[in-house]
């Protein structure tokens, strides 16, 4: 009955779609004198697109509910299976019928059936947000992916972090539905890595055994060569090849950045050190909780452009003095790094590093360009009175830097902890993504070594399963600071 009511509701909404179609017929008469009919038409089209997107999400939610109801009804009608073979045959027949009615492969139908099961049984907030049109089907699938194979409590915590504004530590910045799916996946994966019930050290050791190089022939005399590597090695290779490609660019160079990056990597692999190909040491940021660096906790570090990494990997990078990696310690109280600024026009290297920490990538909504490809820019121009401080700086990529200076798009509202948002020529405002800094894991003030204590009173052995959630740490919860000069280290 619930599914039938949802179908009726969707049919009722369909009656108003015709009004959206009429928008495409051209400017409509307006009563206000002096109004711009083309501007009004453009605004109406944007409003219509937003409404269509919400209805697409509601349709996806209805599709999920209909699928779940179909499964329940089919299983209720079927005779009790007396053997595993009969049970498997019944499931196969159900998937086959779903595939036929949706005109998809049986593999796709089987995957969708599992997604529908998880949404209707384990992810109520996700299904509710989909039904409300506040997230898209792609966002819902990401939440299904990132909560697969984790404890139900951990799945509920991840879902609440992004979709429940009343959660203990809700996501900051723009809502989940306002992030493009690729960026939302990156944030969801980072949160999952930090709160996964199995230690990241254990999962990394297992995954590292699967490292490999793969070769896949393609059309037109081309082929794909891909490597599955530990994150620090892969990030270093990527950043070095990008820096080398940037160094080769110039007025006489006809190749674009992607082509130069591929040619550089091929030259290195085929000839070791290729003639005329630079081999720079790109600076990759490694953000390490101070207490994790000392071995007092096993809290994950963060590798710029990748996400959480095992603390042992971060400690190794710091201890080895790897020239390509730049260490950044985080404040023991809040988990946020320290701001560094100055008052002249010139943006120092230290301030650029801070921008990379604050933003992580180009701050334009949905842009995936990482911090190595961005350019520091004053939000309020220097010649208009803007100061050279973190709260008046952004780091757009070249494309969006050019967009800012050649179109009506403008950045606004940068702060110490948040990148600038953007205002479109239409006047609509779009929020930028921002980091979800979390309070650090705290070691025991007294007790046996290797035991990590948390603000909620829970504890666990280092290298074993961490707790399902971490509360905010207040000043009263903190032990005596074991690193009183950590700010000096960063500034140096």
Buried (B, 14 or more C-beta within 10 A) or exposed (E): EEBEEBEEEBEEBEEEEEEBEEBEEEBEEEEEEEEEEEEBBBBBEEEBEEBEEBBEBBBBBBBBBBBBBBBEEBEEEBEEBEEEEEEEEBBEEBBEBBBEEEEBEBEBBBBBBEBBBBBBEBBEBBBBBBBEBBBBBBBBBBBBBBBEEBBEEBBBBBBBBBBBEEBEBBBEBBBBBBBBBEBBBBBBBBBBBBBBEBBBBBEBEEEEEEEEEEEEEEEEEEEEEEEEBBBBEBBBBBBBBBBBBBBBEEEEEEEEBEEBBBBBBBBBEEEEEBEEBBEBEBBBBBBBBBBBBEBBBBBBBBBBBBBBBBBBBBBEBBEEEBEBBBBBBBBBBBBBBBBBBBEEEEBBEBBBBBBBBBBBBBBBBBBBBBBBBBBBBBBBEEEEEBBBBBBBBBBBBEEBBEBBEEEEBBBEBBEEBBBBBBBBEEEEEBBBBBBBBBBBBBBBEEEEEBBBBBBBEBBBEBBEEBBBBBBBBEEEBBBEEEBEEBEEEBEE
